[in-house]
Amino acid sequence: MILKQQTRLFLVISLLIGTYKQAIAKKQVTLATAEHEPYIGAKLPNKGYVHELVTTAFQRVGYTVNIQFYPLARAQFLAKQGLIDGYLPTHFDKSQQHNLLFSAPFPGDSIGFLKKKSLTIPSSTFSTETLNTQLNSLKNYRFGLVRGANTSPRFDSATTLNKQYVNNHLQNLDKLIIDRIDFVVGDKYTLADTMVALRPHLIGQLEFLPSPLFSNTFHVAFSNKNKSSLKLRNDFNLGLAMLLHDGTLDNILEKHGLFSDKPITNNTIKLTIGTVNNKDMLIMQALSKQYQQSHPHIDLQWRVLSENTLRKRLLSDLAIADGQFDIMTIGSYETSLWAKKGWLTAIENLPSEYKTYDLLANVRQLLSYQQQLYALPFYAESSMMYYRKDLFSQHNLIMPAQPSYNDVIKFAAVIHNPEQEVYGICIRGKPGWGENIVALSAMVYTQTGRWFDQAWRPLINSPAWKKALATYIKLIRQYGPPAAHLNGFNENLALFSQGHCGIWIDATVATGVLFDPKQSAVFDRIAYTYAPVGETATGSHWLWSWALAIPDSSKHKREAQAFITWATSRLYIDKVADHKGWLAVPPGTRVSTYKNDDYLQQAPFVPFVLKNIQDGRPLATTSRTTLTGEQEYVSIPEFHAIGDYIGALLVEVVQGRMTQKQALQKAQIFAEKIMKKSGYYKEK
């Protein structure tokens, strides 16, 4: 008996030792990187395309990957000294081959010249065939560069050029606008994103030269001082080849809003469509195959992105006049603003069968500027509150006809049961002006708060904002699901439909999924009511529309209008009903939809939703005197930057890395800087 026990103990110990040795022997790689948005960055989704690509490639060949962020010079030093395995991303540099071993290439940045639209460059400047000749023709211009940033060895060595160095791209943008330099040299996405985030008032004034001067691939640079460098390089190249072969590389690029043009057949017209990855848009993409069958000369290329990524890519495209898109999915915030700026094409000469008069009147007005349509509505929505009537009955809770946020806090506290994976409330926590700022600013409005006073001075660090933020943080921290800062509309829709949320305050468009037995586990246990109120009598009752528009930069405006006419027509709604059922049709656009007996019979929520949409009023003002309404945005270019910045601060508070007081103070300071820099007001 003792011998058997000793034998068993020996076997257990042997297994433990074997597992330990395997863990020790597991392949690992440690790399350094520097912030290089939008390609890699600590605050980007999945830390950016490059981080995700390199991690995935190494994982394919059995490695665990540790990528640490440092200043660029520090990352390079650590790699060259052999203190880590390598750094990324970098461009191939023949002069560094004695220090570094470069990996196979993967898609990188496009370095070129950003200039004022008013600066006229002779057409002959870039018509020459050789780079040296082109560079020589630019010797009379002044170039702004960032110290230490990669451009091109040949450009860096061009001693005849007037090159001025600063610490960051923002300084160069400021120098460019006051004519201290003629060109900013840099990657087009990086420059565009910097402008969108920090200098939104410059959008529309600058342009990136049509053809990038240097198209650089990225590499991982491995330290030659490490004995394993050759094996690491070869293993990474193998993993990279796998990602390229099975399409994973393209999928990662597209997820981060970075695309390579796909080849098109002869005699076809390519229409590039940027849209959001919501259910309704995915249905449109699927049904568009029918459109292509009847229009064989049209090749539709889809750019389906998350809401935050889509907004950034569309606005950055406008920022540098890049012209990547023929059709943009935009909202009511953008439509009148962009139309006024001249960035959109007017929608004119629609066919009689389109029946413009059939569009809901307030939605049509929402997408017009000076009584002219500039976008066609794909769907429209207002706000409402969903809740689990079975949970309310179980706890003897009664929902009032018009709930308040105090009611919501009490209900969420009772329902919250994390042990059973049922959370009191689901609320948008993902950073972004169209995500967590929607939830917070709705609460701000119900506390009688506003974004700005009538002189455009920010009012963020005010009592109303403090009370709203306290409510938001209490709900999401105490009664929300784990990692709530990762959840936006789509994530919360999935959570609620799977039975994990007791209450959800969000858009009316979710009704089609929530009441569909094929998509919702709680379709028969849902009740709904009006969005909650605070100190105001009317509550937070907003109106929004996702719409299809044509940028002024599109080269195929006629073909683009033909497609968006089809995709927003009554015929299209009937097609969705035939293929997906009436619960799946795009809501909130046409009077005829709400008169259809099949829709009314299958969708019990229709009268409630229609009333909310018809009663909803947006705050989409561009004047200094009309700052009232019931919406969560302000139609000025600067709001995108301010909203995104505060959305990131909000995540810091949710995660406990910043106090509410600190967040509001930082938000107020940032908003004041943006508004002053944009010329809205000056200190007295």
C-alpha positions as CSV (number, residue, x, y, z in Angstrom):
1,M,0.0,0.0,0.0
2,I,2.8,2.4,1.0
3,L,4.7,1.5,-2.2
4,K,1.6,2.3,-4.3
5,Q,1.2,5.7,-2.6
6,Q,4.9,6.4,-3.2
7,T,4.6,5.4,-6.8
8,R,1.6,7.7,-7.3
9,L,3.4,10.6,-5.6
10,F,6.4,10.1,-7.8
11,L,4.2,10.1,-10.9
12,V,2.5,13.4,-9.8
13,I,5.9,15.0,-9.0
14,S,7.2,13.9,-12.4
15,L,4.2,15.3,-14.2
16,L,4.6,18.6,-12.3
17,I,8.3,18.8,-13.2
18,G,7.6,18.0,-16.8
19,T,4.9,20.7,-17.0
20,Y,7.3,23.2,-15.4
21,K,10.1,22.4,-17.8
22,Q,7.7,22.8,-20.7
23,A,6.7,26.2,-19.4
24,I,10.3,27.2,-19.1
25,A,11.1,25.9,-22.5
26,K,8.1,27.7,-24.1
27,K,9.3,30.1,-26.8
28,Q,9.2,33.8,-25.8
29,V,10.1,37.1,-27.4
30,T,10.4,40.5,-25.9
31,L,10.2,43.5,-28.1
32,A,10.2,47.3,-27.7
33,T,8.1,49.8,-29.6
34,A,7.3,53.5,-29.7
35,E,3.9,55.2,-30.2
36,H,3.3,55.6,-33.9
37,E,-0.5,56.1,-34.2
38,P,-2.6,55.0,-36.0
39,Y,-0.3,52.0,-36.6
40,I,0.6,51.2,-33.0
41,G,-0.2,52.9,-29.7
42,A,-1.0,51.9,-26.1
43,K,-4.5,53.5,-26.3
44,L,-5.5,52.1,-29.7
45,P,-7.9,49.1,-30.0
46,N,-5.7,46.0,-29.5
47,K,-2.8,48.5,-29.3
48,G,-3.0,49.1,-33.0
49,Y,-2.5,47.1,-36.2
50,V,1.2,46.5,-35.9
51,H,1.0,45.3,-32.3
52,E,-1.8,42.9,-33.3
53,L,-0.1,41.7,-36.4
54,V,3.3,41.0,-34.8
55,T,1.7,39.3,-31.8
56,T,-0.5,37.1,-34.0
57,A,2.4,36.2,-36.3
58,F,4.6,35.1,-33.4
59,Q,1.7,33.2,-31.7
60,R,1.2,31.3,-34.9
61,V,4.6,29.7,-34.5
62,G,4.3,29.1,-30.8
63,Y,5.7,32.2,-29.1
64,T,4.4,34.2,-26.2
65,V,5.0,37.9,-27.0
66,N,5.8,40.8,-24.7
67,I,5.8,44.2,-26.5
68,Q,6.7,47.2,-24.3
69,F,6.3,50.8,-25.1
70,Y,9.2,53.3,-24.8
71,P,10.3,56.5,-26.4
72,L,11.7,55.8,-29.9
73,A,15.3,56.4,-29.0
74,R,15.1,54.2,-26.0
75,A,13.5,51.4,-27.9
76,Q,16.2,51.5,-30.5
77,F,19.0,51.6,-27.9
78,L,17.6,48.6,-26.0
79,A,17.5,46.6,-29.2
80,K,21.0,47.6,-30.5
81,Q,22.5,46.8,-27.1
82,G,20.9,43.4,-27.1
83,L,18.9,44.1,-23.9
84,I,15.7,43.0,-25.6
85,D,15.1,40.8,-28.7
86,G,14.3,43.7,-31.0
87,Y,12.0,46.7,-31.7
88,L,9.2,47.6,-34.1
89,P,8.0,49.0,-36.4
90,T,10.9,50.3,-38.4
91,H,11.9,50.9,-42.0
92,F,14.7,48.9,-43.6
93,D,18.0,50.7,-43.1
94,K,21.0,49.2,-44.9
95,S,23.4,51.2,-42.7
96,Q,22.1,49.4,-39.6
97,Q,22.6,45.8,-40.8
98,H,25.6,45.4,-38.6
99,N,23.4,46.0,-35.5
100,L,20.1,44.7,-36.6
101,L,18.5,41.8,-38.5
102,F,15.4,43.0,-40.4
103,S,12.3,40.9,-40.8
104,A,10.3,40.4,-44.0
105,P,8.2,43.5,-44.8
106,F,4.6,44.1,-43.9
107,P,2.3,47.0,-44.8
108,G,3.7,50.3,-43.5
109,D,3.2,54.0,-43.8
110,S,3.1,56.4,-46.8
111,I,5.4,59.4,-46.3
112,G,4.5,62.5,-48.3
113,F,3.9,66.2,-48.2
114,L,1.0,68.1,-46.5
115,K,0.5,71.6,-47.7
116,K,-2.1,74.4,-47.7
117,K,-4.6,74.1,-50.5
118,S,-3.8,77.7,-51.4
119,L,-0.1,76.8,-52.2
120,T,0.1,76.2,-55.9
121,I,2.9,73.7,-56.9
122,P,4.0,73.7,-60.6
123,S,2.8,70.5,-62.3
124,S,6.3,69.8,-63.5
125,T,7.6,69.4,-60.0
126,F,6.5,65.8,-59.6
127,S,6.3,64.9,-63.2
128,T,10.0,63.8,-63.4
129,E,10.8,60.1,-63.3
130,T,13.7,60.1,-60.8
131,L,13.4,60.9,-57.1
132,N,16.7,62.9,-57.1
133,T,15.3,65.2,-59.8
134,Q,12.1,65.7,-57.8
135,L,14.0,66.5,-54.6
136,N,16.2,69.0,-56.5
137,S,13.1,70.8,-57.8
138,L,11.9,71.3,-54.2
139,K,15.0,73.1,-53.0
140,N,13.2,76.5,-52.8
141,Y,10.6,75.2,-50.3
142,R,10.7,74.8,-46.5
143,F,10.0,71.4,-45.0
144,G,8.9,70.6,-41.5
145,L,10.0,67.3,-40.0
146,V,9.9,65.6,-36.6
147,R,13.2,64.8,-35.0
148,G,14.1,61.1,-35.1
149,A,11.1,60.1,-37.3
150,N,11.6,57.9,-40.3
151,T,11.1,59.4,-43.7
152,S,13.5,58.1,-46.4
153,P,17.3,57.8,-46.4
154,R,17.4,59.6,-49.7
155,F,15.3,62.4,-48.4
156,D,17.2,62.6,-45.2
157,S,20.5,62.8,-47.1
158,A,19.3,65.5,-49.5
159,T,21.5,68.4,-48.3
160,T,20.0,71.0,-50.8
161,L,16.6,71.0,-49.1
162,N,15.6,73.5,-46.4
163,K,14.6,71.1,-43.5
164,Q,13.4,72.4,-40.2
165,Y,13.0,70.0,-37.2
166,V,10.5,70.1,-34.3
167,N,9.5,67.7,-31.6
168,N,6.1,66.6,-32.9
169,H,3.7,66.9,-35.9
170,L,1.4,69.3,-34.0
171,Q,4.2,71.9,-34.0
172,N,4.6,71.5,-37.7
173,L,0.9,71.9,-38.4
174,D,0.9,75.2,-36.4
175,K,4.0,76.4,-38.4
176,L,2.3,75.4,-41.7
177,I,-0.8,77.4,-41.1
178,I,1.1,80.6,-40.3
179,D,3.4,80.1,-43.4
180,R,6.6,79.4,-41.5
181,I,7.0,76.2,-43.6
182,D,5.6,75.1,-46.9
183,F,5.3,71.4,-46.4
184,V,4.9,69.1,-43.4
185,V,6.7,65.8,-44.1
186,G,5.0,62.7,-42.6
187,D,2.7,59.8,-42.9
188,K,-0.7,60.8,-44.2
189,Y,-2.7,58.9,-41.6
190,T,-0.6,60.2,-38.7
191,L,-0.9,63.8,-39.9
192,A,-4.6,63.5,-40.5
193,D,-5.3,61.9,-37.1
194,T,-3.3,64.6,-35.4
195,M,-5.3,67.3,-37.1
196,V,-8.7,65.6,-36.3
197,A,-7.7,65.2,-32.6
198,L,-6.0,68.5,-31.9
199,R,-6.5,71.0,-34.7
200,P,-10.0,70.3,-36.1
201,H,-10.4,73.8,-37.3
202,L,-7.8,73.2,-40.0
203,I,-9.9,70.5,-41.7
204,G,-10.6,71.5,-45.2
205,Q,-7.7,73.9,-45.4
206,L,-4.9,71.4,-46.1
207,E,-4.2,68.6,-48.6
208,F,-1.8,65.7,-48.9
209,L,-0.1,65.6,-52.3
210,P,-1.8,63.0,-54.5
211,S,1.1,60.5,-54.7
212,P,3.1,59.8,-51.5
213,L,6.8,60.4,-52.2
214,F,7.9,57.4,-50.2
215,S,5.8,54.2,-49.6
216,N,7.6,52.5,-46.7
217,T,7.1,49.0,-45.5
218,F,7.4,48.1,-41.9
219,H,9.8,45.6,-40.4
220,V,10.7,44.1,-37.0
221,A,14.4,44.8,-36.3
222,F,16.1,42.0,-34.2
223,S,19.3,42.6,-32.3
224,N,22.4,41.0,-33.8
225,K,23.8,40.8,-30.3
226,N,21.4,38.0,-29.3
227,K,22.3,34.5,-30.4
228,S,18.6,33.8,-31.1
229,S,18.1,36.7,-33.5
230,L,18.3,34.6,-36.7
231,K,15.8,32.1,-35.4
232,L,13.5,34.8,-34.2
233,R,13.6,36.5,-37.5
234,N,13.0,33.3,-39.4
235,D,10.2,32.2,-37.1
236,F,8.5,35.6,-37.4
237,N,8.8,35.5,-41.2
238,L,7.1,32.1,-41.2
239,G,4.2,33.3,-39.0
240,L,3.9,36.4,-41.2
241,A,3.7,34.3,-44.3
242,M,0.9,32.3,-42.7
243,L,-1.1,35.4,-42.0
244,L,-0.6,36.6,-45.5
245,H,-1.6,33.3,-47.0
246,D,-4.9,32.8,-45.1
247,G,-6.0,36.5,-45.3
248,T,-5.5,37.2,-41.6
249,L,-3.2,40.1,-42.4
250,D,-5.8,41.8,-44.6
251,N,-8.4,41.2,-41.9
252,I,-6.3,42.9,-39.2
253,L,-5.6,45.8,-41.5
254,E,-9.3,46.3,-42.2
255,K,-10.3,46.1,-38.6
256,H,-8.0,49.0,-37.8
257,G,-9.3,51.1,-40.8
258,L,-6.2,50.6,-42.9
259,F,-6.8,49.3,-46.4
260,S,-5.0,48.3,-49.5
261,D,-6.8,48.7,-52.8
262,K,-8.2,45.5,-54.3
263,P,-7.7,45.1,-58.0
264,I,-10.8,45.6,-60.2
265,T,-11.7,44.2,-63.5
266,N,-11.5,46.1,-66.7
267,N,-14.4,48.4,-67.6
268,T,-15.8,48.6,-64.1
269,I,-16.3,51.5,-61.8
270,K,-15.1,51.1,-58.2
271,L,-17.3,52.6,-55.5
272,T,-15.6,52.5,-52.1
273,I,-18.2,52.5,-49.2
274,G,-17.3,53.4,-45.6
275,T,-19.8,52.1,-43.2
276,V,-20.3,51.0,-39.5
277,N,-20.5,47.4,-38.4
278,N,-24.0,47.6,-37.2
279,K,-26.5,44.8,-38.0
280,D,-28.5,47.0,-40.5
281,M,-25.3,47.9,-42.5
282,L,-24.1,44.3,-42.6
283,I,-27.5,43.3,-44.1
284,M,-27.0,46.1,-46.7
285,Q,-23.6,44.7,-47.6
286,A,-25.0,41.2,-48.0
287,L,-28.0,42.4,-50.2
288,S,-25.8,44.7,-52.3
289,K,-24.8,41.6,-54.3
290,Q,-28.2,41.8,-55.9
291,Y,-27.4,45.4,-56.8
292,Q,-24.1,44.4,-58.4
293,Q,-25.8,41.7,-60.4
294,S,-28.1,44.2,-62.0
295,H,-25.2,46.7,-62.3
296,P,-22.3,44.6,-63.6
297,H,-20.2,47.7,-64.4
298,I,-20.1,48.6,-60.6
299,D,-17.6,47.1,-58.3
300,L,-18.5,47.8,-54.6
301,Q,-15.6,47.8,-52.2
302,W,-16.7,47.8,-48.6
303,R,-14.9,49.4,-45.6
304,V,-16.9,48.0,-42.6
305,L,-15.5,49.5,-39.4
306,S,-16.4,49.9,-35.8
307,E,-18.2,53.2,-35.0
308,N,-15.1,54.9,-33.5
309,T,-12.8,53.8,-36.3
310,L,-15.2,54.7,-39.0
311,R,-15.6,58.3,-37.7
312,K,-11.9,58.7,-37.4
313,R,-11.2,57.4,-40.9
314,L,-13.9,59.5,-42.6
315,L,-12.9,62.7,-40.9
316,S,-9.2,62.1,-41.5
317,D,-9.9,61.5,-45.2
318,L,-11.5,64.9,-45.3
319,A,-8.7,66.4,-43.3
320,I,-6.1,65.8,-46.0
321,A,-8.4,65.7,-49.0
322,D,-7.4,62.1,-49.6
323,G,-10.6,61.1,-51.5
324,Q,-10.6,57.4,-50.5
325,F,-14.4,57.1,-50.3
326,D,-17.2,57.4,-52.7
327,I,-19.9,56.8,-50.2
328,M,-19.8,57.6,-46.5
329,T,-22.0,56.4,-43.7
330,I,-22.4,59.6,-41.6
331,G,-24.8,60.8,-38.9
332,S,-27.0,63.8,-38.4
333,Y,-24.1,65.5,-36.5
334,E,-22.0,65.5,-39.6
335,T,-24.5,66.1,-42.4
336,S,-25.4,69.8,-42.0
337,L,-22.0,70.7,-40.7
338,W,-20.1,69.0,-43.6
339,A,-22.6,70.3,-46.1
340,K,-22.0,73.8,-44.9
341,K,-18.2,73.3,-45.2
342,G,-18.6,72.1,-48.8
343,W,-17.4,68.6,-48.1
344,L,-20.6,66.8,-49.3
345,T,-22.4,66.5,-52.6
346,A,-26.0,67.7,-52.7
347,I,-28.5,64.9,-53.4
348,E,-30.4,66.1,-56.4
349,N,-32.6,64.8,-59.3
350,L,-33.9,61.7,-57.4
351,P,-36.2,59.5,-59.4
352,S,-39.9,60.0,-58.9
353,E,-40.3,56.4,-57.5
354,Y,-38.0,57.3,-54.7
355,K,-40.8,59.4,-53.2
356,T,-38.9,61.8,-51.1
357,Y,-42.2,62.9,-49.5
358,D,-42.4,59.4,-47.9
359,L,-39.4,60.2,-45.7
360,L,-40.3,61.2,-42.2
361,A,-40.4,65.0,-42.1
362,N,-38.1,65.6,-39.2
363,V,-35.6,63.0,-40.4
364,R,-35.5,64.6,-43.9
365,Q,-34.9,68.0,-42.3
366,L,-32.2,66.5,-40.1
367,L,-30.2,65.5,-43.2
368,S,-30.7,68.8,-45.1
369,Y,-28.8,72.1,-45.2
370,Q,-30.6,75.1,-46.5
371,Q,-33.6,72.9,-47.5
372,Q,-31.4,70.7,-49.7
373,L,-30.8,67.0,-48.9
374,Y,-27.1,66.1,-48.5
375,A,-27.6,62.5,-47.2
376,L,-30.3,59.9,-47.5
377,P,-31.4,58.2,-44.3
378,F,-30.6,54.5,-43.9
379,Y,-32.2,54.4,-40.5
380,A,-33.2,56.8,-37.7
381,E,-33.5,56.3,-34.0
382,S,-34.3,57.9,-30.7
383,S,-33.6,56.9,-27.1
384,M,-35.5,54.5,-24.8
385,M,-35.0,52.2,-21.8
386,Y,-35.3,48.4,-22.1
387,Y,-35.7,46.3,-19.0
388,R,-36.4,42.7,-18.0
389,K,-40.0,42.5,-16.9
390,D,-39.4,39.0,-15.4
391,L,-36.7,40.4,-13.1
392,F,-38.8,43.3,-12.1
393,S,-41.7,40.9,-11.2
394,Q,-39.4,38.6,-9.3
395,H,-38.3,41.5,-7.1
396,N,-41.7,43.2,-6.9
397,L,-40.4,46.3,-8.8
398,I,-42.7,48.7,-10.6
399,M,-41.4,50.8,-13.4
400,P,-43.0,54.3,-13.4
401,A,-44.4,55.8,-16.5
402,Q,-41.5,58.3,-16.6
403,P,-38.5,56.9,-14.6
404,S,-35.7,59.1,-13.2
405,Y,-32.1,58.3,-12.9
406,N,-32.6,57.9,-9.2
407,D,-35.2,55.2,-10.0
408,V,-32.7,53.5,-12.3
409,I,-30.0,53.4,-9.6
410,K,-32.5,51.8,-7.1
411,F,-33.7,49.2,-9.7
412,A,-30.2,48.3,-10.8
413,A,-29.0,47.8,-7.2
414,V,-31.8,45.3,-6.6
415,I,-31.5,43.4,-9.9
416,H,-27.7,43.2,-9.9
417,N,-26.6,39.6,-9.5
418,P,-23.1,39.1,-10.8
419,E,-22.9,35.5,-9.5
420,Q,-25.6,34.6,-12.0
421,E,-24.0,36.8,-14.7
422,V,-27.0,39.2,-14.5
423,Y,-25.9,42.8,-14.2
424,G,-28.1,45.7,-13.0
425,I,-27.5,47.9,-16.0
426,C,-25.6,47.9,-19.3
427,I,-24.4,51.3,-20.4
428,R,-22.0,52.5,-23.0
429,G,-18.5,52.5,-21.6
430,K,-16.3,52.3,-24.8
431,P,-14.5,55.6,-25.3
432,G,-15.6,58.0,-28.0
433,W,-18.0,60.9,-28.6
434,G,-20.4,58.4,-30.2
435,E,-20.1,55.8,-27.5
436,N,-19.6,56.6,-23.7
437,I,-20.1,60.4,-24.3
438,V,-23.6,59.6,-25.6
439,A,-24.5,58.1,-22.3
440,L,-22.8,60.7,-20.2
441,S,-24.0,63.8,-22.0
442,A,-27.6,62.5,-22.0
443,M,-27.3,62.5,-18.2
444,V,-25.8,65.9,-18.3
445,Y,-28.7,67.3,-20.2
446,T,-31.2,65.8,-17.7
447,Q,-29.3,67.7,-15.0
448,T,-29.8,70.9,-17.0
449,G,-26.2,70.9,-18.1
450,R,-24.8,72.1,-21.4
451,W,-21.5,71.8,-23.3
452,F,-21.0,75.5,-23.9
453,D,-22.5,78.9,-22.9
454,Q,-23.7,81.3,-25.5
455,A,-20.2,82.7,-26.0
456,W,-18.9,79.1,-26.7
457,R,-17.0,78.9,-23.4
458,P,-17.0,75.2,-22.2
459,L,-19.2,74.4,-19.2
460,I,-17.8,71.0,-18.5
461,N,-16.5,71.6,-15.0
462,S,-19.9,72.6,-13.7
463,P,-22.3,71.3,-11.0
464,A,-24.5,69.7,-13.6
465,W,-21.6,67.8,-15.2
466,K,-20.4,66.7,-11.7
467,K,-23.8,65.3,-10.8
468,A,-24.2,63.5,-14.1
469,L,-20.7,62.1,-14.0
470,A,-21.3,60.8,-10.4
471,T,-24.5,59.1,-11.6
472,Y,-22.7,57.5,-14.6
473,I,-19.8,56.2,-12.6
474,K,-22.0,54.8,-9.9
475,L,-24.1,52.9,-12.4
476,I,-21.3,51.5,-14.5
477,R,-19.0,50.7,-11.7
478,Q,-21.4,49.3,-9.1
479,Y,-24.0,47.7,-11.3
480,G,-22.4,47.2,-14.7
481,P,-20.8,44.1,-16.2
482,P,-17.0,43.4,-15.9
483,A,-14.8,45.4,-18.2
484,A,-17.7,47.7,-19.0
485,H,-15.3,50.2,-20.6
486,L,-15.0,47.9,-23.6
487,N,-18.7,47.9,-24.3
488,G,-20.4,50.1,-26.8
489,F,-23.8,49.8,-28.6
490,N,-23.1,46.5,-30.3
491,E,-21.5,44.8,-27.2
492,N,-24.4,45.9,-24.9
493,L,-26.9,44.8,-27.5
494,A,-25.3,41.3,-27.4
495,L,-25.3,41.3,-23.5
496,F,-28.9,42.3,-23.2
497,S,-30.2,40.0,-25.9
498,Q,-28.3,37.1,-24.1
499,G,-30.0,37.8,-20.8
500,H,-27.0,39.5,-19.0
501,C,-28.5,42.9,-18.4
502,G,-31.5,43.9,-16.2
503,I,-31.7,47.4,-17.7
504,W,-30.3,49.0,-20.9
505,I,-30.7,52.7,-21.9
506,D,-29.9,53.2,-25.5
507,A,-31.2,53.5,-29.1
508,T,-34.6,52.5,-30.4
509,V,-33.0,50.7,-33.3
510,A,-32.2,47.8,-31.0
511,T,-35.8,46.7,-30.9
512,G,-35.6,44.7,-34.1
513,V,-33.0,42.4,-32.6
514,L,-34.3,42.3,-29.0
515,F,-37.8,41.2,-30.0
516,D,-36.6,38.6,-32.6
517,P,-36.8,35.0,-31.3
518,K,-33.9,34.0,-33.6
519,Q,-31.5,36.6,-32.2
520,S,-32.7,37.2,-28.6
521,A,-32.9,34.8,-25.7
522,V,-35.1,37.2,-23.8
523,F,-37.5,38.3,-26.6
524,D,-40.5,37.4,-24.5
525,R,-39.3,39.0,-21.3
526,I,-38.6,42.5,-22.4
527,A,-40.5,45.7,-21.4
528,Y,-39.6,49.2,-22.4
529,T,-40.3,52.8,-21.5
530,Y,-39.0,56.3,-21.9
531,A,-35.4,57.2,-21.3
532,P,-34.9,58.4,-17.7
533,V,-34.9,62.0,-16.6
534,G,-33.0,64.0,-14.0
535,E,-34.0,67.6,-13.1
536,T,-35.6,68.4,-16.4
537,A,-39.3,67.7,-17.1
538,T,-38.9,66.3,-20.6
539,G,-36.0,64.0,-20.2
540,S,-33.2,63.0,-22.6
541,H,-35.2,62.5,-25.8
542,W,-32.9,62.6,-28.8
543,L,-33.0,62.0,-32.5
544,W,-30.3,60.5,-34.6
545,S,-29.9,59.1,-38.1
546,W,-27.3,57.0,-39.8
547,A,-27.3,58.1,-43.4
548,L,-25.5,57.6,-46.7
549,A,-23.7,60.6,-48.2
550,I,-21.3,61.3,-51.1
551,P,-18.2,63.3,-50.4
552,D,-17.4,66.1,-52.7
553,S,-14.0,64.4,-53.5
554,S,-15.7,61.3,-55.1
555,K,-14.9,60.8,-58.8
556,H,-18.1,58.8,-59.3
557,K,-20.8,60.9,-57.9
558,R,-23.5,59.8,-60.3
559,E,-22.9,56.1,-59.7
560,A,-22.6,56.7,-55.9
561,Q,-26.0,58.5,-55.9
562,A,-27.6,55.6,-57.8
563,F,-26.4,53.1,-55.2
564,I,-27.5,55.1,-52.1
565,T,-30.9,55.8,-53.8
566,W,-31.3,52.0,-54.1
567,A,-30.1,51.3,-50.5
568,T,-32.5,53.8,-48.9
569,S,-35.6,53.1,-51.1
570,R,-38.9,51.6,-50.3
571,L,-37.9,48.7,-52.6
572,Y,-34.9,48.0,-50.5
573,I,-37.0,47.9,-47.3
574,D,-39.2,45.3,-49.0
575,K,-36.1,43.3,-49.9
576,V,-34.9,43.2,-46.3
577,A,-38.4,42.1,-45.2
578,D,-38.4,39.3,-47.8
579,H,-34.9,38.0,-46.8
580,K,-34.7,38.8,-43.1
581,G,-38.3,39.4,-41.9
582,W,-40.0,42.7,-41.0
583,L,-38.3,42.9,-37.6
584,A,-35.0,43.5,-39.5
585,V,-36.1,46.4,-41.7
586,P,-34.3,49.7,-41.3
587,P,-36.5,51.7,-39.0
588,G,-37.3,55.4,-38.7
589,T,-37.1,56.5,-42.3
590,R,-40.3,56.1,-44.2
591,V,-44.0,56.8,-43.4
592,S,-45.0,53.8,-45.6
593,T,-43.0,51.5,-43.4
594,Y,-45.1,52.4,-40.4
595,K,-48.3,52.0,-42.3
596,N,-47.4,48.4,-43.4
597,D,-49.8,45.9,-41.7
598,D,-47.1,43.1,-41.7
599,Y,-44.7,45.4,-39.8
600,L,-47.3,46.6,-37.4
601,Q,-48.4,43.0,-36.6
602,Q,-44.9,41.6,-36.1
603,A,-43.4,44.5,-34.2
604,P,-45.4,45.5,-31.1
605,F,-43.0,48.3,-30.3
606,V,-43.7,50.2,-33.6
607,P,-46.1,52.9,-32.2
608,F,-43.8,53.7,-29.2
609,V,-40.7,53.9,-31.4
610,L,-42.3,56.0,-34.1
611,K,-43.6,58.5,-31.5
612,N,-40.1,58.8,-30.0
613,I,-38.5,59.5,-33.3
614,Q,-41.2,62.0,-34.4
615,D,-40.9,63.8,-31.0
616,G,-37.1,63.7,-30.9
617,R,-35.2,66.9,-31.4
618,P,-31.5,67.1,-32.1
619,L,-29.1,69.7,-30.8
620,A,-27.3,70.4,-34.1
621,T,-26.6,74.1,-33.9
622,T,-23.8,76.1,-35.4
623,S,-24.8,79.5,-34.1
624,R,-23.8,81.1,-30.8
625,T,-27.3,81.9,-29.7
626,T,-29.2,78.6,-30.1
627,L,-27.7,76.3,-27.5
628,T,-30.8,74.4,-26.4
629,G,-32.2,71.1,-27.3
630,E,-32.2,67.4,-26.4
631,Q,-29.2,65.7,-28.0
632,E,-25.8,64.7,-27.0
633,Y,-23.7,66.5,-29.6
634,V,-22.9,70.0,-30.9
635,S,-22.5,70.5,-34.7
636,I,-19.1,72.2,-34.7
637,P,-15.9,70.5,-36.1
638,E,-14.2,70.8,-32.7
639,F,-16.8,68.6,-30.9
640,H,-15.4,65.4,-32.4
641,A,-12.0,66.1,-30.8
642,I,-13.4,67.3,-27.5
643,G,-15.8,64.4,-27.2
644,D,-13.2,61.8,-28.0
645,Y,-10.8,63.3,-25.5
646,I,-13.4,63.3,-22.7
647,G,-14.4,59.8,-23.6
648,A,-10.8,58.6,-23.0
649,L,-10.8,60.4,-19.6
650,L,-14.1,58.7,-18.7
651,V,-12.4,55.3,-19.1
652,E,-9.6,56.4,-16.8
653,V,-12.3,57.2,-14.1
654,V,-14.2,54.0,-14.7
655,Q,-10.9,52.0,-14.2
656,G,-10.0,54.0,-11.1
657,R,-6.9,55.6,-12.6
658,M,-8.3,59.1,-12.3
659,T,-10.8,60.9,-10.0
660,Q,-14.0,62.4,-11.2
661,K,-12.7,65.8,-10.2
662,Q,-9.5,65.4,-12.1
663,A,-11.3,64.2,-15.2
664,L,-13.6,67.2,-15.3
665,Q,-10.8,69.6,-14.7
666,K,-8.7,68.1,-17.5
667,A,-11.7,68.1,-19.8
668,Q,-12.4,71.7,-19.1
669,I,-8.8,72.8,-19.8
670,F,-8.6,70.7,-23.0
671,A,-12.0,72.1,-24.3
672,E,-10.9,75.7,-23.6
673,K,-7.7,75.2,-25.5
674,I,-9.4,73.7,-28.5
675,M,-12.1,76.4,-28.6
676,K,-9.6,79.3,-28.1
677,K,-7.2,77.8,-30.8
678,S,-10.2,77.5,-33.2
679,G,-11.0,81.2,-32.6
680,Y,-14.4,80.9,-30.9
681,Y,-13.5,83.2,-28.1
682,K,-10.5,84.9,-26.4
683,E,-9.9,85.6,-22.8
684,K,-10.9,89.1,-21.8
